[in-house]
Amino acid sequence: MSEKKLNIKLNIAGNPYNMTIDARNEEIYRLAAREVNNELVKAQQMRVDGFNVQDYLAIVAIKIMMENIRLERKSGVEDGDLLALKELSESLSKHLEK
């Protein structure tokens, strides 16, 4: 079954962006756009000479990715761990089928 698509317009840094997304993800897209705009306002409050909106958006992108990486590391689950868990699950499933 294919997911219902939805056309939305997100306003980021004063520019409209039309997007076609899975309807189930609409809230996440809107929250993400709101968070980017909120972080952009904070970054612009630094008032760095010569910075334009693109420069501030780069600062926001770095900040958000740093938070993402911190969360990934904090979770402690890495690809190798996931692979090991998958193998264990398959092994247990085979054992239980006997």
JOTA-V64915 format. One record per pair of residues at least 12 apart in sequence whose ideal C-beta (glycine too) atoms are under 6 Angstrom apart, sorted by the first residue. I is the first residue (numbers start at 1). J is the second residue. Records with the same first field share a line. If there is no record, write none. Layout:
BEGIN
I->J + J
END
This chain:
BEGIN
3->22
4->23
5->20
6->21 + 23 + 26
7->20
10->33
12->33 + 36
13->40 + 53
39->60
40->56 + 60
43->56 + 59 + 60
44->56
END
